[in-house]
């Protein structure tokens, strides 16, 4: 199900502080560590994200490692892609109880082209590690976790944009996720 891959378009080891939006607030922080980006949320329900606005991608295959070190139940983490300047995007989410879904946020309104579904490829709880894969070619998108195909979606609304990562706490408990080893490939048609 994975597309044929061409050359590497981007390889990011999370060592450049100018490539990502970093910040600290009362709800949590987004910071670079040694070759990883960490999103840490305090004991509150919060959604934090970090965007890499450049380069802009249309068709691609993306892989990134996500490692929650503190999370529980429906806390979620994952990848934002095709992020527009007005912050429209798709969001591939993994939950800390072993589920996966896809959301689309457009004009401030969220919808779920793929609602939560249980996945044997998503390790429940923390600490854990998952390699997320996204193939996006035109309106066709396919999603992978730890090398296992999850689902495909046809959605022509957002066709290009930047990418990012996020974490969302849902149970008023602390949550921490580390992201590393981002590689984006050209897709051979």
C-alpha positions in Angstrom: 0.0 0.0 0.0 3.0 2.3 0.4 3.8 4.3 -2.7 7.0 4.0 -4.7 9.4 6.5 -3.2 11.9 8.8 -5.0 14.5 11.1 -3.6 14.4 12.6 -0.1 12.8 16.1 -0.1 13.5 16.9 3.5 15.3 15.3 6.4 15.0 17.0 9.7 17.0 16.0 12.8 15.3 18.7 15.0 18.5 20.6 15.6 17.5 23.9 13.9 15.5 26.1 16.3 14.5 28.4 13.4 12.7 25.6 11.6 9.9 25.0 14.1 7.6 27.2 16.2 8.8 26.9 19.8 7.2 28.4 22.9 6.4 28.2 26.6 3.2 29.1 28.4 1.3 28.3 31.5 -0.3 25.3 29.8 3.0 23.8 28.5 5.9 24.1 26.2 7.3 23.1 22.8 11.1 22.8 22.9 14.0 21.2 21.0 16.1 18.7 22.8 18.9 16.6 21.5 17.7 15.7 18.0 14.0 15.8 19.0 11.1 18.1 19.5 9.2 17.8 22.8 5.7 18.9 23.5 5.0 18.9 27.3 1.5 19.8 28.7 0.9 20.5 32.4 -2.1 19.2 34.4 -4.7 20.8 32.2 -6.7 20.0 29.1 -4.7 21.6 26.3 -3.8 21.3 22.7 -0.2 22.4 21.7 1.4 22.2 18.3 4.5 23.2 16.4 4.6 24.1 12.7 7.3 23.8 10.1 6.1 26.2 7.5 8.7 25.5 4.9 9.1 23.9 2.6 5.5 23.6 1.2 4.6 20.1 0.0 1.9 18.8 -2.4 2.6 15.1 -3.1 4.8 13.3 -0.6 5.4 10.4 1.7 6.3 11.5 5.3 7.6 9.4 8.2 8.2 10.6 11.7 8.8 8.9 15.1 6.5 9.8 17.9 7.3 8.7 21.5 4.8 9.6 24.2 6.5 9.4 27.6 3.5 10.5 29.7 -0.1 10.0 28.3 -3.3 8.2 29.2 -6.7 7.2 27.7 -7.8 9.5 24.9 -4.8 11.9 25.1 -3.7 12.2 21.5 -0.6 13.0 19.5 0.5 13.0 15.9 1.1 14.9 12.7 -0.4 18.0 11.1 0.0 18.2 7.3 -1.0 20.4 4.4 -1.0 23.2 6.9 -2.1 26.5 5.2 -1.1 30.0 6.3 -4.6 30.4 7.8 -4.1 27.2 9.8 -6.3 24.8 7.8 -4.9 21.3 8.0 -5.3 17.6 8.2 -4.4 15.9 11.5 -3.4 12.3 11.9 -4.0 11.4 15.5 -2.9 8.4 17.6 -4.5 8.0 21.1 -2.9 6.7 24.2 -5.4 3.8 24.3 -4.4 2.4 20.9 -6.7 4.2 18.4 -6.0 6.2 15.2 -8.1 8.8 13.3 -7.9 11.6 10.7 -9.4 15.1 11.3 -9.6 18.0 8.9 -9.7 21.5 10.2 -11.0 24.1 7.7 -12.1 27.7 8.5 -11.9 26.8 12.2 -14.3 23.9 11.8 -13.2 20.3 12.6 -14.5 17.2 10.9 -13.3 13.6 11.0 -13.0 11.9 7.5 -11.9 8.8 9.5 -13.3 8.7 13.1 -11.5 6.9 15.9 -10.8 3.2 15.2 -8.8 0.7 17.2 -5.5 -0.3 15.7 -3.3 -3.2 16.7 -0.3 -1.2 15.3 -0.7 1.7 17.9 0.9 0.7 21.2 -1.3 1.8 24.1 0.0 3.8 27.0 3.4 5.3 27.7 6.3 5.1 27.3 5.9 3.8 23.7 7.2 4.6 20.2 5.4 4.7 16.8 6.7 5.4 13.3 3.9 7.4 11.6 3.7 7.3 7.8 1.5 9.5 5.5 1.3 9.1 1.7 -0.5 12.1 0.1 -0.8 12.2 -3.6 -3.4 14.7 -4.9 -6.7 14.0 -3.1 -5.6 10.4 -2.2 -4.1 9.9 1.3 -3.0 6.7 3.0 -1.8 6.3 6.6 0.6 3.9 8.3 1.7 3.2 11.8 4.8 1.1 12.5 4.8 0.0 8.9 1.2 -1.3 9.0 -1.4 0.2 6.7 -4.3 1.8 8.6 -6.7 3.4 6.1 -7.1 5.6 3.0 -9.1 8.8 2.5 -10.1 10.7 -0.7 -10.4 14.4 0.2 -9.6 17.1 -2.3 -10.1 20.1 0.0 -6.5 20.8 1.0 -3.8 20.1 -1.6 -0.6 21.6 -0.2 1.0 23.1 2.8 3.5 22.8 5.6 3.6 20.2 8.3 3.7 20.0 12.1 3.3 17.9 15.2 0.9 18.2 18.1 -0.2 16.8 21.5 -3.6 17.1 23.1 -4.3 16.3 26.8 -7.9 15.3 27.6 -7.8 14.2 31.2 -6.2 17.1 33.2 -3.1 15.1 33.6 0.4 15.9 32.4 1.3 14.7 28.9 4.7 14.6 27.1 5.5 13.5 23.5 8.9 13.5 21.8 9.2 13.7 18.0 12.3 12.7 16.0 13.6 11.3 12.7 11.4 13.3 10.2 12.0 12.3 6.6 9.8 13.4 3.6 10.2 11.6 0.3 9.1 12.4 -3.3 6.4 10.0 -4.5 6.9 8.3 -7.9 3.7 8.2 -9.9 
